Amino acid sequence: MRTTFTVLSLAAIIAFICCQSAGAVAINAAAIRQTAAAPSAVQQAQYYERHTRYHVTKCYRELVVGPYVCHRFHRW
């Protein structure tokens, strides 16, 4: 029983330490606006859109690396 309690306590402490986030730190509104306005290079690399006469083809990657997944959307 003591061993089980020790292992569970250690797991809880490790989980608490690993799940701490730096995102909870308060920052000013100007920094938030600047970050939101800047385009992300990763997002641009993962998304591709092509317009044709009858449809729009949107291709994106589900992960950073890997093949594109493409879907066609018909224009009205």
PyMOL Python script that loads the backbone (N, CA, C, O; Angstrom):
from pymol import cmd

cmd.read_pdbstr("""\
ATOM      1  N   MET A   1       0.815  -1.187   0.000  1.00  0.00           N
ATOM      2  CA  MET A   1       0.000   0.000   0.000  1.00  0.00           C
ATOM      3  C   MET A   1       0.863   1.257   0.000  1.00  0.00           C
ATOM      4  O   MET A   1       0.562   2.230  -0.691  1.00  0.00           O
ATOM      5  N   ARG A   2       1.920   1.226   0.768  1.00  0.00           N
ATOM      6  CA  ARG A   2       2.815   2.377   0.841  1.00  0.00           C
ATOM      7  C   ARG A   2       3.501   2.610  -0.505  1.00  0.00           C
ATOM      8  O   ARG A   2       3.677   3.754  -0.926  1.00  0.00           O
ATOM      9  N   THR A   3       3.891   1.518  -1.183  1.00  0.00           N
ATOM     10  CA  THR A   3       4.545   1.633  -2.489  1.00  0.00           C
ATOM     11  C   THR A   3       3.584   2.220  -3.520  1.00  0.00           C
ATOM     12  O   THR A   3       3.967   3.080  -4.313  1.00  0.00           O
ATOM     13  N   THR A   4       2.355   1.760  -3.507  1.00  0.00           N
ATOM     14  CA  THR A   4       1.352   2.270  -4.442  1.00  0.00           C
ATOM     15  C   THR A   4       1.113   3.760  -4.211  1.00  0.00           C
ATOM     16  O   THR A   4       1.049   4.538  -5.162  1.00  0.00           O
ATOM     17  N   PHE A   5       0.982   4.147  -2.961  1.00  0.00           N
ATOM     18  CA  PHE A   5       0.776   5.558  -2.635  1.00  0.00           C
ATOM     19  C   PHE A   5       1.967   6.392  -3.072  1.00  0.00           C
ATOM     20  O   PHE A   5       1.782   7.495  -3.586  1.00  0.00           O
ATOM     21  N   THR A   6       3.182   5.899  -2.883  1.00  0.00           N
ATOM     22  CA  THR A   6       4.386   6.631  -3.279  1.00  0.00           C
ATOM     23  C   THR A   6       4.453   6.805  -4.791  1.00  0.00           C
ATOM     24  O   THR A   6       4.769   7.886  -5.289  1.00  0.00           O
ATOM     25  N   VAL A   7       4.153   5.726  -5.519  1.00  0.00           N
ATOM     26  CA  VAL A   7       4.192   5.793  -6.989  1.00  0.00           C
ATOM     27  C   VAL A   7       3.125   6.754  -7.506  1.00  0.00           C
ATOM     28  O   VAL A   7       3.409   7.555  -8.396  1.00  0.00           O
ATOM     29  N   LEU A   8       1.921   6.694  -6.976  1.00  0.00           N
ATOM     30  CA  LEU A   8       0.867   7.610  -7.413  1.00  0.00           C
ATOM     31  C   LEU A   8       1.189   9.058  -7.053  1.00  0.00           C
ATOM     32  O   LEU A   8       0.886   9.964  -7.829  1.00  0.00           O
ATOM     33  N   SER A   9       1.777   9.283  -5.930  1.00  0.00           N
ATOM     34  CA  SER A   9       2.176  10.643  -5.549  1.00  0.00           C
ATOM     35  C   SER A   9       3.250  11.182  -6.483  1.00  0.00           C
ATOM     36  O   SER A   9       3.196  12.336  -6.908  1.00  0.00           O
ATOM     37  N   LEU A  10       4.217  10.343  -6.796  1.00  0.00           N
ATOM     38  CA  LEU A  10       5.286  10.755  -7.718  1.00  0.00           C
ATOM     39  C   LEU A  10       4.719  11.046  -9.102  1.00  0.00           C
ATOM     40  O   LEU A  10       5.118  12.021  -9.739  1.00  0.00           O
ATOM     41  N   ALA A  11       3.794  10.213  -9.576  1.00  0.00           N
ATOM     42  CA  ALA A  11       3.167  10.445 -10.883  1.00  0.00           C
ATOM     43  C   ALA A  11       2.372  11.747 -10.881  1.00  0.00           C
ATOM     44  O   ALA A  11       2.387  12.478 -11.871  1.00  0.00           O
ATOM     45  N   ALA A  12       1.688  12.043  -9.797  1.00  0.00           N
ATOM     46  CA  ALA A  12       0.918  13.286  -9.706  1.00  0.00           C
ATOM     47  C   ALA A  12       1.832  14.509  -9.703  1.00  0.00           C
ATOM     48  O   ALA A  12       1.511  15.522 -10.324  1.00  0.00           O
ATOM     49  N   ILE A  13       2.949  14.423  -9.020  1.00  0.00           N
ATOM     50  CA  ILE A  13       3.904  15.534  -8.984  1.00  0.00           C
ATOM     51  C   ILE A  13       4.505  15.769 -10.359  1.00  0.00           C
ATOM     52  O   ILE A  13       4.632  16.914 -10.793  1.00  0.00           O
ATOM     53  N   ILE A  14       4.877  14.693 -11.050  1.00  0.00           N
ATOM     54  CA  ILE A  14       5.446  14.825 -12.397  1.00  0.00           C
ATOM     55  C   ILE A  14       4.414  15.403 -13.352  1.00  0.00           C
ATOM     56  O   ILE A  14       4.745  16.264 -14.166  1.00  0.00           O
ATOM     57  N   ALA A  15       3.174  14.947 -13.269  1.00  0.00           N
ATOM     58  CA  ALA A  15       2.117  15.469 -14.136  1.00  0.00           C
ATOM     59  C   ALA A  15       1.872  16.948 -13.863  1.00  0.00           C
ATOM     60  O   ALA A  15       1.655  17.722 -14.795  1.00  0.00           O
ATOM     61  N   PHE A  16       1.904  17.338 -12.616  1.00  0.00           N
ATOM     62  CA  PHE A  16       1.698  18.751 -12.257  1.00  0.00           C
ATOM     63  C   PHE A  16       2.818  19.620 -12.809  1.00  0.00           C
ATOM     64  O   PHE A  16       2.559  20.716 -13.307  1.00  0.00           O
ATOM     65  N   ILE A  17       4.053  19.150 -12.729  1.00  0.00           N
ATOM     66  CA  ILE A  17       5.196  19.919 -13.229  1.00  0.00           C
ATOM     67  C   ILE A  17       5.169  20.009 -14.749  1.00  0.00           C
ATOM     68  O   ILE A  17       5.447  21.068 -15.312  1.00  0.00           O
ATOM     69  N   CYS A  18       4.838  18.913 -15.417  1.00  0.00           N
ATOM     70  CA  CYS A  18       4.850  18.893 -16.878  1.00  0.00           C
ATOM     71  C   CYS A  18       3.701  19.677 -17.497  1.00  0.00           C
ATOM     72  O   CYS A  18       3.827  20.142 -18.629  1.00  0.00           O
ATOM     73  N   CYS A  19       2.610  19.834 -16.808  1.00  0.00           N
ATOM     74  CA  CYS A  19       1.436  20.489 -17.371  1.00  0.00           C
ATOM     75  C   CYS A  19       1.398  21.984 -17.112  1.00  0.00           C
ATOM     76  O   CYS A  19       0.429  22.642 -17.493  1.00  0.00           O
ATOM     77  N   GLN A  20       2.400  22.532 -16.491  1.00  0.00           N
ATOM     78  CA  GLN A  20       2.432  23.967 -16.258  1.00  0.00           C
ATOM     79  C   GLN A  20       2.631  24.690 -17.584  1.00  0.00           C
ATOM     80  O   GLN A  20       3.404  24.236 -18.426  1.00  0.00           O
ATOM     81  N   SER A  21       1.951  25.793 -17.772  1.00  0.00           N
ATOM     82  CA  SER A  21       1.987  26.525 -19.026  1.00  0.00           C
ATOM     83  C   SER A  21       2.500  27.941 -18.807  1.00  0.00           C
ATOM     84  O   SER A  21       2.158  28.593 -17.820  1.00  0.00           O
ATOM     85  N   ALA A  22       3.318  28.403 -19.728  1.00  0.00           N
ATOM     86  CA  ALA A  22       3.787  29.785 -19.679  1.00  0.00           C
ATOM     87  C   ALA A  22       2.756  30.732 -20.282  1.00  0.00           C
ATOM     88  O   ALA A  22       2.912  31.949 -20.189  1.00  0.00           O
ATOM     89  N   GLY A  23       1.707  30.196 -20.898  1.00  0.00           N
ATOM     90  CA  GLY A  23       0.668  31.011 -21.496  1.00  0.00           C
ATOM     91  C   GLY A  23      -0.185  31.737 -20.481  1.00  0.00           C
ATOM     92  O   GLY A  23      -0.951  32.624 -20.858  1.00  0.00           O
ATOM     93  N   ALA A  24      -0.085  31.400 -19.229  1.00  0.00           N
ATOM     94  CA  ALA A  24      -0.888  32.042 -18.203  1.00  0.00           C
ATOM     95  C   ALA A  24      -0.299  33.376 -17.758  1.00  0.00           C
ATOM     96  O   ALA A  24      -0.912  34.083 -16.959  1.00  0.00           O
ATOM     97  N   VAL A  25       0.860  33.721 -18.256  1.00  0.00           N
ATOM     98  CA  VAL A  25       1.509  34.976 -17.886  1.00  0.00           C
ATOM     99  C   VAL A  25       0.803  36.123 -18.605  1.00  0.00           C
ATOM    100  O   VAL A  25       0.576  36.045 -19.812  1.00  0.00           O
ATOM    101  N   ALA A  26       0.457  37.169 -17.892  1.00  0.00           N
ATOM    102  CA  ALA A  26      -0.232  38.313 -18.476  1.00  0.00           C
ATOM    103  C   ALA A  26       0.734  39.131 -19.324  1.00  0.00           C
ATOM    104  O   ALA A  26       1.855  39.412 -18.900  1.00  0.00           O
ATOM    105  N   ILE A  27       0.294  39.515 -20.534  1.00  0.00           N
ATOM    106  CA  ILE A  27       1.086  40.381 -21.405  1.00  0.00           C
ATOM    107  C   ILE A  27       0.197  41.532 -21.862  1.00  0.00           C
ATOM    108  O   ILE A  27      -1.017  41.510 -21.659  1.00  0.00           O
ATOM    109  N   ASN A  28       0.801  42.518 -22.470  1.00  0.00           N
ATOM    110  CA  ASN A  28       0.035  43.696 -22.860  1.00  0.00           C
ATOM    111  C   ASN A  28      -0.727  43.461 -24.166  1.00  0.00           C
ATOM    112  O   ASN A  28      -0.423  42.526 -24.907  1.00  0.00           O
ATOM    113  N   ALA A  29      -1.709  44.308 -24.443  1.00  0.00           N
ATOM    114  CA  ALA A  29      -2.579  44.156 -25.607  1.00  0.00           C
ATOM    115  C   ALA A  29      -1.828  44.381 -26.912  1.00  0.00           C
ATOM    116  O   ALA A  29      -2.179  43.765 -27.919  1.00  0.00           O
ATOM    117  N   ALA A  30      -0.823  45.225 -26.938  1.00  0.00           N
ATOM    118  CA  ALA A  30      -0.066  45.490 -28.171  1.00  0.00           C
ATOM    119  C   ALA A  30       0.677  44.238 -28.624  1.00  0.00           C
ATOM    120  O   ALA A  30       0.759  43.962 -29.821  1.00  0.00           O
ATOM    121  N   ALA A  31       1.209  43.494 -27.687  1.00  0.00           N
ATOM    122  CA  ALA A  31       1.915  42.271 -28.046  1.00  0.00           C
ATOM    123  C   ALA A  31       0.960  41.223 -28.590  1.00  0.00           C
ATOM    124  O   ALA A  31       1.325  40.467 -29.491  1.00  0.00           O
ATOM    125  N   ILE A  32      -0.252  41.161 -28.064  1.00  0.00           N
ATOM    126  CA  ILE A  32      -1.250  40.212 -28.561  1.00  0.00           C
ATOM    127  C   ILE A  32      -1.650  40.573 -29.983  1.00  0.00           C
ATOM    128  O   ILE A  32      -1.748  39.692 -30.837  1.00  0.00           O
ATOM    129  N   ARG A  33      -1.883  41.864 -30.253  1.00  0.00           N
ATOM    130  CA  ARG A  33      -2.248  42.297 -31.600  1.00  0.00           C
ATOM    131  C   ARG A  33      -1.134  42.009 -32.600  1.00  0.00           C
ATOM    132  O   ARG A  33      -1.404  41.572 -33.719  1.00  0.00           O
ATOM    133  N   GLN A  34       0.108  42.250 -32.209  1.00  0.00           N
ATOM    134  CA  GLN A  34       1.243  42.018 -33.096  1.00  0.00           C
ATOM    135  C   GLN A  34       1.397  40.534 -33.402  1.00  0.00           C
ATOM    136  O   GLN A  34       1.682  40.164 -34.541  1.00  0.00           O
ATOM    137  N   THR A  35       1.216  39.698 -32.420  1.00  0.00           N
ATOM    138  CA  THR A  35       1.321  38.260 -32.632  1.00  0.00           C
ATOM    139  C   THR A  35       0.186  37.759 -33.507  1.00  0.00           C
ATOM    140  O   THR A  35       0.409  36.898 -34.358  1.00  0.00           O
ATOM    141  N   ALA A  36      -1.007  38.265 -33.326  1.00  0.00           N
ATOM    142  CA  ALA A  36      -2.150  37.828 -34.120  1.00  0.00           C
ATOM    143  C   ALA A  36      -2.035  38.285 -35.566  1.00  0.00           C
ATOM    144  O   ALA A  36      -2.520  37.596 -36.463  1.00  0.00           O
ATOM    145  N   ALA A  37      -1.404  39.434 -35.818  1.00  0.00           N
ATOM    146  CA  ALA A  37      -1.283  39.964 -37.170  1.00  0.00           C
ATOM    147  C   ALA A  37      -0.169  39.291 -37.965  1.00  0.00           C
ATOM    148  O   ALA A  37      -0.219  39.283 -39.195  1.00  0.00           O
ATOM    149  N   ALA A  38       0.818  38.737 -37.306  1.00  0.00           N
ATOM    150  CA  ALA A  38       1.943  38.115 -38.002  1.00  0.00           C
ATOM    151  C   ALA A  38       1.525  36.760 -38.567  1.00  0.00           C
ATOM    152  O   ALA A  38       0.977  35.930 -37.842  1.00  0.00           O
ATOM    153  N   PRO A  39       1.783  36.527 -39.871  1.00  0.00           N
ATOM    154  CA  PRO A  39       1.417  35.230 -40.459  1.00  0.00           C
ATOM    155  C   PRO A  39       2.342  34.126 -39.962  1.00  0.00           C
ATOM    156  O   PRO A  39       3.526  34.357 -39.716  1.00  0.00           O
ATOM    157  N   SER A  40       1.808  32.960 -39.822  1.00  0.00           N
ATOM    158  CA  SER A  40       2.578  31.815 -39.352  1.00  0.00           C
ATOM    159  C   SER A  40       3.172  31.071 -40.544  1.00  0.00           C
ATOM    160  O   SER A  40       2.448  30.721 -41.476  1.00  0.00           O
ATOM    161  N   ALA A  41       4.480  30.828 -40.522  1.00  0.00           N
ATOM    162  CA  ALA A  41       5.134  30.097 -41.611  1.00  0.00           C
ATOM    163  C   ALA A  41       4.701  28.644 -41.629  1.00  0.00           C
ATOM    164  O   ALA A  41       4.608  28.041 -42.698  1.00  0.00           O
ATOM    165  N   VAL A  42       4.437  28.075 -40.471  1.00  0.00           N
ATOM    166  CA  VAL A  42       3.995  26.677 -40.423  1.00  0.00           C
ATOM    167  C   VAL A  42       2.614  26.543 -41.027  1.00  0.00           C
ATOM    168  O   VAL A  42       2.353  25.591 -41.763  1.00  0.00           O
ATOM    169  N   GLN A  43       1.719  27.480 -40.732  1.00  0.00           N
ATOM    170  CA  GLN A  43       0.370  27.418 -41.267  1.00  0.00           C
ATOM    171  C   GLN A  43       0.393  27.578 -42.785  1.00  0.00           C
ATOM    172  O   GLN A  43      -0.373  26.909 -43.478  1.00  0.00           O
ATOM    173  N   GLN A  44       1.249  28.444 -43.317  1.00  0.00           N
ATOM    174  CA  GLN A  44       1.333  28.629 -44.752  1.00  0.00           C
ATOM    175  C   GLN A  44       1.857  27.375 -45.442  1.00  0.00           C
ATOM    176  O   GLN A  44       1.439  27.067 -46.558  1.00  0.00           O
ATOM    177  N   ALA A  45       2.750  26.658 -44.807  1.00  0.00           N
ATOM    178  CA  ALA A  45       3.306  25.453 -45.405  1.00  0.00           C
ATOM    179  C   ALA A  45       2.313  24.306 -45.381  1.00  0.00           C
ATOM    180  O   ALA A  45       2.432  23.384 -46.188  1.00  0.00           O
ATOM    181  N   GLN A  46       1.345  24.330 -44.490  1.00  0.00           N
ATOM    182  CA  GLN A  46       0.413  23.228 -44.355  1.00  0.00           C
ATOM    183  C   GLN A  46      -0.867  23.415 -45.159  1.00  0.00           C
ATOM    184  O   GLN A  46      -1.680  22.490 -45.191  1.00  0.00           O
ATOM    185  N   TYR A  47      -1.094  24.535 -45.800  1.00  0.00           N
ATOM    186  CA  TYR A  47      -2.359  24.812 -46.476  1.00  0.00           C
ATOM    187  C   TYR A  47      -2.102  25.297 -47.896  1.00  0.00           C
ATOM    188  O   TYR A  47      -1.211  26.114 -48.130  1.00  0.00           O
ATOM    189  N   TYR A  48      -2.894  24.785 -48.851  1.00  0.00           N
ATOM    190  CA  TYR A  48      -2.773  25.186 -50.241  1.00  0.00           C
ATOM    191  C   TYR A  48      -4.172  25.257 -50.831  1.00  0.00           C
ATOM    192  O   TYR A  48      -4.988  24.363 -50.606  1.00  0.00           O
ATOM    193  N   GLU A  49      -4.453  26.305 -51.579  1.00  0.00           N
ATOM    194  CA  GLU A  49      -5.771  26.478 -52.174  1.00  0.00           C
ATOM    195  C   GLU A  49      -5.622  26.852 -53.643  1.00  0.00           C
ATOM    196  O   GLU A  49      -4.819  27.716 -53.996  1.00  0.00           O
ATOM    197  N   ARG A  50      -6.410  26.187 -54.503  1.00  0.00           N
ATOM    198  CA  ARG A  50      -6.338  26.454 -55.941  1.00  0.00           C
ATOM    199  C   ARG A  50      -7.753  26.692 -56.461  1.00  0.00           C
ATOM    200  O   ARG A  50      -8.660  25.901 -56.204  1.00  0.00           O
ATOM    201  N   HIS A  51      -7.930  27.791 -57.197  1.00  0.00           N
ATOM    202  CA  HIS A  51      -9.229  28.137 -57.765  1.00  0.00           C
ATOM    203  C   HIS A  51      -9.261  27.720 -59.225  1.00  0.00           C
ATOM    204  O   HIS A  51      -8.310  27.972 -59.964  1.00  0.00           O
ATOM    205  N   THR A  52     -10.340  27.089 -59.644  1.00  0.00           N
ATOM    206  CA  THR A  52     -10.581  26.785 -61.046  1.00  0.00           C
ATOM    207  C   THR A  52     -11.933  27.371 -61.432  1.00  0.00           C
ATOM    208  O   THR A  52     -12.564  28.071 -60.640  1.00  0.00           O
ATOM    209  N   ARG A  53     -12.366  27.088 -62.632  1.00  0.00           N
ATOM    210  CA  ARG A  53     -13.608  27.680 -63.097  1.00  0.00           C
ATOM    211  C   ARG A  53     -14.831  27.136 -62.350  1.00  0.00           C
ATOM    212  O   ARG A  53     -15.755  27.888 -62.043  1.00  0.00           O
ATOM    213  N   TYR A  54     -14.835  25.851 -62.064  1.00  0.00           N
ATOM    214  CA  TYR A  54     -16.021  25.235 -61.488  1.00  0.00           C
ATOM    215  C   TYR A  54     -15.901  24.859 -60.011  1.00  0.00           C
ATOM    216  O   TYR A  54     -16.916  24.613 -59.359  1.00  0.00           O
ATOM    217  N   HIS A  55     -14.700  24.811 -59.479  1.00  0.00           N
ATOM    218  CA  HIS A  55     -14.552  24.416 -58.081  1.00  0.00           C
ATOM    219  C   HIS A  55     -13.287  25.014 -57.475  1.00  0.00           C
ATOM    220  O   HIS A  55     -12.437  25.570 -58.171  1.00  0.00           O
ATOM    221  N   VAL A  56     -13.197  24.882 -56.174  1.00  0.00           N
ATOM    222  CA  VAL A  56     -12.020  25.304 -55.424  1.00  0.00           C
ATOM    223  C   VAL A  56     -11.438  24.046 -54.790  1.00  0.00           C
ATOM    224  O   VAL A  56     -12.153  23.283 -54.139  1.00  0.00           O
ATOM    225  N   THR A  57     -10.146  23.835 -54.981  1.00  0.00           N
ATOM    226  CA  THR A  57      -9.471  22.695 -54.375  1.00  0.00           C
ATOM    227  C   THR A  57      -8.658  23.205 -53.197  1.00  0.00           C
ATOM    228  O   THR A  57      -7.808  24.083 -53.342  1.00  0.00           O
ATOM    229  N   LYS A  58      -8.933  22.642 -52.030  1.00  0.00           N
ATOM    230  CA  LYS A  58      -8.197  23.018 -50.828  1.00  0.00           C
ATOM    231  C   LYS A  58      -7.412  21.800 -50.358  1.00  0.00           C
ATOM    232  O   LYS A  58      -7.979  20.735 -50.114  1.00  0.00           O
ATOM    233  N   CYS A  59      -6.099  21.975 -50.237  1.00  0.00           N
ATOM    234  CA  CYS A  59      -5.218  20.903 -49.796  1.00  0.00           C
ATOM    235  C   CYS A  59      -4.524  21.350 -48.512  1.00  0.00           C
ATOM    236  O   CYS A  59      -4.091  22.496 -48.386  1.00  0.00           O
ATOM    237  N   TYR A  60      -4.432  20.442 -47.587  1.00  0.00           N
ATOM    238  CA  TYR A  60      -3.765  20.756 -46.332  1.00  0.00           C
ATOM    239  C   TYR A  60      -3.102  19.506 -45.783  1.00  0.00           C
ATOM    240  O   TYR A  60      -3.450  18.387 -46.161  1.00  0.00           O
ATOM    241  N   ARG A  61      -2.162  19.703 -44.906  1.00  0.00           N
ATOM    242  CA  ARG A  61      -1.489  18.604 -44.234  1.00  0.00           C
ATOM    243  C   ARG A  61      -2.057  18.468 -42.832  1.00  0.00           C
ATOM    244  O   ARG A  61      -2.253  19.461 -42.132  1.00  0.00           O
ATOM    245  N   GLU A  62      -2.319  17.237 -42.431  1.00  0.00           N
ATOM    246  CA  GLU A  62      -2.826  17.025 -41.088  1.00  0.00           C
ATOM    247  C   GLU A  62      -1.720  17.155 -40.056  1.00  0.00           C
ATOM    248  O   GLU A  62      -1.988  17.527 -38.913  1.00  0.00           O
ATOM    249  N   LEU A  63      -0.486  16.858 -40.433  1.00  0.00           N
ATOM    250  CA  LEU A  63       0.670  17.032 -39.576  1.00  0.00           C
ATOM    251  C   LEU A  63       1.647  17.966 -40.276  1.00  0.00           C
ATOM    252  O   LEU A  63       1.391  18.381 -41.406  1.00  0.00           O
ATOM    253  N   VAL A  64       2.744  18.302 -39.641  1.00  0.00           N
ATOM    254  CA  VAL A  64       3.733  19.187 -40.250  1.00  0.00           C
ATOM    255  C   VAL A  64       4.365  18.516 -41.453  1.00  0.00           C
ATOM    256  O   VAL A  64       4.631  19.175 -42.458  1.00  0.00           O
ATOM    257  N   VAL A  65       4.607  17.233 -41.371  1.00  0.00           N
ATOM    258  CA  VAL A  65       5.138  16.470 -42.493  1.00  0.00           C
ATOM    259  C   VAL A  65       4.097  15.451 -42.903  1.00  0.00           C
ATOM    260  O   VAL A  65       3.263  15.042 -42.096  1.00  0.00           O
ATOM    261  N   GLY A  66       4.148  15.045 -44.157  1.00  0.00           N
ATOM    262  CA  GLY A  66       3.203  14.049 -44.633  1.00  0.00           C
ATOM    263  C   GLY A  66       2.524  14.524 -45.899  1.00  0.00           C
ATOM    264  O   GLY A  66       2.729  15.657 -46.336  1.00  0.00           O
ATOM    265  N   PRO A  67       1.721  13.664 -46.485  1.00  0.00           N
ATOM    266  CA  PRO A  67       1.070  14.023 -47.747  1.00  0.00           C
ATOM    267  C   PRO A  67      -0.073  15.009 -47.543  1.00  0.00           C
ATOM    268  O   PRO A  67      -0.649  15.107 -46.460  1.00  0.00           O
ATOM    269  N   TYR A  68      -0.386  15.738 -48.616  1.00  0.00           N
ATOM    270  CA  TYR A  68      -1.507  16.649 -48.586  1.00  0.00           C
ATOM    271  C   TYR A  68      -2.809  15.864 -48.698  1.00  0.00           C
ATOM    272  O   TYR A  68      -2.871  14.842 -49.382  1.00  0.00           O
ATOM    273  N   VAL A  69      -3.842  16.346 -48.024  1.00  0.00           N
ATOM    274  CA  VAL A  69      -5.194  15.817 -48.142  1.00  0.00           C
ATOM    275  C   VAL A  69      -5.989  16.881 -48.880  1.00  0.00           C
ATOM    276  O   VAL A  69      -6.111  18.009 -48.402  1.00  0.00           O
ATOM    277  N   CYS A  70      -6.535  16.529 -50.051  1.00  0.00           N
ATOM    278  CA  CYS A  70      -7.213  17.515 -50.892  1.00  0.00           C
ATOM    279  C   CYS A  70      -8.716  17.261 -50.928  1.00  0.00           C
ATOM    280  O   CYS A  70      -9.172  16.117 -50.936  1.00  0.00           O
ATOM    281  N   HIS A  71      -9.480  18.365 -50.951  1.00  0.00           N
ATOM    282  CA  HIS A  71     -10.936  18.311 -51.047  1.00  0.00           C
ATOM    283  C   HIS A  71     -11.377  19.326 -52.085  1.00  0.00           C
ATOM    284  O   HIS A  71     -10.812  20.415 -52.183  1.00  0.00           O
ATOM    285  N   ARG A  72     -12.399  18.959 -52.865  1.00  0.00           N
ATOM    286  CA  ARG A  72     -12.972  19.868 -53.859  1.00  0.00           C
ATOM    287  C   ARG A  72     -14.265  20.446 -53.344  1.00  0.00           C
ATOM    288  O   ARG A  72     -15.107  19.732 -52.800  1.00  0.00           O
ATOM    289  N   PHE A  73     -14.418  21.746 -53.519  1.00  0.00           N
ATOM    290  CA  PHE A  73     -15.639  22.432 -53.169  1.00  0.00           C
ATOM    291  C   PHE A  73     -16.178  23.112 -54.419  1.00  0.00           C
ATOM    292  O   PHE A  73     -15.482  23.923 -55.030  1.00  0.00           O
ATOM    293  N   HIS A  74     -17.406  22.794 -54.807  1.00  0.00           N
ATOM    294  CA  HIS A  74     -17.994  23.340 -56.028  1.00  0.00           C
ATOM    295  C   HIS A  74     -18.469  24.754 -55.791  1.00  0.00           C
ATOM    296  O   HIS A  74     -19.004  25.074 -54.730  1.00  0.00           O
ATOM    297  N   ARG A  75     -18.269  25.601 -56.791  1.00  0.00           N
ATOM    298  CA  ARG A  75     -18.750  26.980 -56.721  1.00  0.00           C
ATOM    299  C   ARG A  75     -20.205  27.011 -57.108  1.00  0.00           C
ATOM    300  O   ARG A  75     -20.658  26.187 -57.902  1.00  0.00           O
ATOM    301  N   TRP A  76     -20.944  27.955 -56.554  1.00  0.00           N
ATOM    302  CA  TRP A  76     -22.376  28.087 -56.874  1.00  0.00           C
ATOM    303  C   TRP A  76     -22.594  29.180 -57.849  1.00  0.00           C
ATOM    304  O   TRP A  76     -23.732  29.442 -58.239  1.00  0.00           O
TER     305      TRP A  76
END
""", "prot")
cmd.dss("prot")
cmd.show_as("cartoon", "prot")
cmd.util.cbc("prot")
cmd.orient("prot")
